[in-house]
Amino acid sequence: PGAFKPPHKGHLDMVRSYANIADEVVVLISRPTKSGRKLPNGREITAEDSLEIWNVLAAGLPNVRVEVSSHASPINAAYEYVGDEGPLNIEDKVILGCSNKGGDCKRWAGAEKYIKQGVELMPVTGVEPSMRDSGEPYSATDFRNALGDPVNNRSELADFVGEENVDNILNILALNSVEETSTMAGGAVAGYAAPLGSGSDRPKKKRKNEYIDISLIDEVIELIMKRGITQ
């Protein structure tokens, strides 16, 4: 369980590790009631955004299912799922997932009292966090910062979600419009510059028209003065 604002390769590697040992992995996205995490442009990452991104990242994992919980707390979301009112069946075995980073697995201390009667809680087995080339673990904060400039940070975004997924993630977060606007602006400038660069027919024609207009004015004034209409 988690808020996943937004999901990234570190989360995916963790899920993939569990998918290799379990019949099914359920990813629960919590729905914070307070103001959530925001992108540098001020746009909040919603639970629905996280769900769409997860569906992209986990598309190749058939035994992974992603759901949005009504709970603001990831822990409460998990306990509801494995508890008496949850969908688990008698004799099911359940692992509560966690990362070995920062003592994450300690949150499951005392979890056995929340498990549905007849469901077996397996020992907590944390997953080692994936590391970036820099030696640092993947971070949602770093991911959000990179999303602040998707055009110039594309290679970094590819590190977080895979090059093949970058455009899909940018579409989900409504960030492709930034690049499209830039492209459109560049196209408008190029379109305006092309006629000027290809020749000067249009400006010459304009100057010619101005010359003709001035000549006509001179002739009219001369005619008026000859007839004594003005001094």
C-alpha positions in Angstrom: 0.0 0.0 0.0 1.1 3.6 -0.6 0.1 7.0 -2.0 2.5 6.5 -5.0 2.8 10.2 -6.0 3.8 9.1 -8.6 4.7 5.4 -9.1 8.2 4.7 -10.5 10.7 2.0 -11.2 11.6 1.6 -7.6 7.9 0.7 -6.8 7.7 -1.5 -9.9 10.8 -3.5 -9.0 9.3 -4.1 -5.5 6.0 -5.3 -7.0 7.8 -7.5 -9.5 9.8 -9.2 -6.7 6.6 -10.1 -5.0 4.9 -11.1 -8.2 7.7 -13.7 -8.7 6.8 -15.5 -5.4 3.0 -14.9 -5.1 -0.1 -16.0 -7.0 -1.3 -12.4 -6.9 0.0 -9.0 -5.9 -2.5 -6.3 -5.0 -1.3 -2.7 -5.0 -3.5 -0.4 -2.9 -3.4 3.3 -3.6 -4.5 5.4 -0.6 -6.4 8.6 -1.1 -5.1 11.3 1.3 -7.7 13.8 2.5 -5.2 16.6 2.9 -3.5 18.4 0.0 -1.4 15.7 -1.7 1.9 15.8 -3.5 2.2 18.3 -6.4 4.2 18.6 -9.5 6.5 21.7 -9.9 3.7 23.3 -12.0 1.3 23.1 -9.1 -0.8 20.2 -10.4 -1.7 17.7 -7.7 -1.1 14.1 -8.4 -4.4 12.3 -7.7 -5.1 8.7 -6.8 -6.6 8.3 -10.3 -3.3 9.6 -11.8 -1.4 7.0 -9.8 -3.8 4.3 -10.9 -3.3 5.1 -14.5 0.5 5.2 -14.2 0.5 1.9 -12.3 -1.6 0.3 -15.1 1.1 1.4 -17.6 4.0 0.3 -15.6 2.5 -3.1 -14.5 1.0 -3.9 -17.9 3.4 -6.9 -18.4 2.6 -8.4 -15.0 -0.6 -10.5 -15.3 -0.8 -11.4 -11.6 -0.6 -7.8 -10.4 -3.8 -5.9 -9.7 -4.0 -2.2 -8.7 -6.9 -0.7 -6.7 -7.7 2.7 -5.2 -8.7 2.6 -1.6 -11.1 4.9 0.1 -8.7 5.2 3.1 -6.3 8.1 3.5 -3.9 5.9 5.3 -2.0 3.2 3.3 -1.8 1.1 6.5 -5.6 1.3 7.1 -6.2 0.4 3.5 -4.1 -2.7 3.9 -5.7 -3.8 7.1 -9.1 -3.4 5.7 -8.2 -5.6 2.8 -6.7 -8.4 4.9 -9.3 -8.0 7.7 -12.7 -9.6 8.4 -14.5 -7.5 5.8 -11.9 -7.9 3.1 -12.0 -10.2 0.1 -9.4 -12.8 1.3 -10.6 -16.4 1.6 -10.1 -18.8 4.4 -6.8 -20.6 4.1 -5.3 -17.9 2.0 -1.8 -16.8 2.8 -0.9 -13.2 2.8 2.3 -11.2 2.7 2.3 -7.5 3.7 4.7 -5.8 1.3 7.4 -3.3 2.3 10.8 -2.0 1.4 13.9 -2.4 3.5 14.5 1.3 3.0 14.2 3.5 6.1 12.6 0.8 8.4 9.5 0.6 6.2 8.7 -2.9 7.3 8.4 -1.8 11.0 4.9 -0.5 10.1 3.6 -4.0 10.1 4.5 -4.7 13.7 1.4 -6.2 15.4 -0.3 -6.8 12.1 -1.5 -10.3 13.1 -4.3 -8.9 15.2 -5.9 -7.3 12.1 -5.9 -10.4 9.9 -9.1 -12.2 9.0 -9.7 -15.4 11.0 -8.5 -18.4 9.0 -6.0 -16.4 6.9 -2.4 -17.0 7.5 0.0 -14.1 7.8 3.4 -14.9 6.3 6.5 -13.5 7.8 7.3 -10.0 6.6 9.9 -10.2 3.8 11.1 -6.7 2.8 12.4 -6.0 -0.7 15.8 -4.3 -1.2 15.2 -0.9 -2.9 16.4 -0.5 -6.5 19.2 1.9 -7.0 19.8 4.5 -9.7 23.1 4.8 -11.5 24.0 7.6 -9.1 23.8 5.1 -6.2 20.7 6.6 -4.7 17.4 4.8 -4.4 14.5 5.8 -6.6 12.6 8.7 -5.0 9.1 10.1 -5.9 10.4 13.5 -4.9 13.2 13.3 -7.5 10.7 12.0 -10.0 8.4 14.9 -9.4 11.3 17.4 -9.8 12.3 15.8 -13.1 8.7 16.2 -14.3 9.1 19.9 -13.8 11.0 20.1 -17.1 10.0 17.1 -19.2 11.6 18.3 -22.4 15.1 18.6 -20.9 14.8 15.8 -18.4 13.5 13.1 -20.7 16.5 10.8 -20.1 16.0 11.1 -16.4 12.2 10.4 -16.8 13.1 7.3 -18.8 15.2 6.1 -15.9 12.1 6.4 -13.6 9.5 4.8 -15.9 11.3 3.4 -19.0 11.7 5.2 -22.3 8.8 3.3 -23.8 6.5 4.7 -21.1 7.6 8.4 -20.9 5.0 9.8 -23.3 2.2 7.8 -21.7 3.1 9.1 -18.3 3.4 12.7 -19.6 -0.1 12.4 -21.1 -1.6 11.1 -17.9 -0.1 14.0 -16.0 -1.1 16.5 -18.7 2.5 17.5 -19.3 2.8 16.8 -23.0 1.0 20.1 -23.6 4.1 21.9 -22.5 6.1 20.3 -25.2 3.4 20.6 -27.8 3.0 24.3 -27.0 6.7 24.8 -27.4 6.7 22.9 -30.7 3.7 24.9 -31.9 5.4 28.2 -31.0 8.5 27.1 -32.9 6.4 26.2 -35.9 4.7 29.5 -35.9 8.0 31.4 -35.8 9.3 29.2 -38.6 6.2 29.6 -40.6 6.4 33.4 -40.3 10.1 33.4 -41.2 9.9 31.2 -44.2 8.3 33.8 -46.6 10.8 36.4 -45.5 13.7 34.1 -46.1 12.5 32.8 -49.4 12.1 36.2 -51.1 10.9 39.8 -50.7 8.1 39.9 -53.1 5.5 40.8 -50.5 7.4 43.7 -48.9 8.2 45.1 -52.4 4.6 45.0 -53.4 3.7 46.8 -50.3 6.2 49.6 -51.0 4.9 49.8 -54.6 1.4 50.3 -53.3 2.5 53.0 -51.0 4.3 54.8 -53.9 1.1 54.7 -56.0 -1.0 55.9 -53.2 1.3 58.9 -52.6 1.3 59.8 -56.3 -2.5 59.9 -56.5 -2.6 62.1 -53.5 -0.1 64.6 -55.1 -2.2 64.7 -58.3 -5.4 65.4 -56.4 -3.9 68.2 -54.3 -2.4 69.7 -57.5 -5.8 69.6 -59.2 -7.5 71.2 -56.2 -5.0 74.0 -56.0 -5.4 74.8 -59.8 -9.1 75.1 -59.4 -8.7 77.5 -56.4 -10.5 75.3 -54.0 -7.7 75.7 -51.5 -4.7 77.9 -50.8 
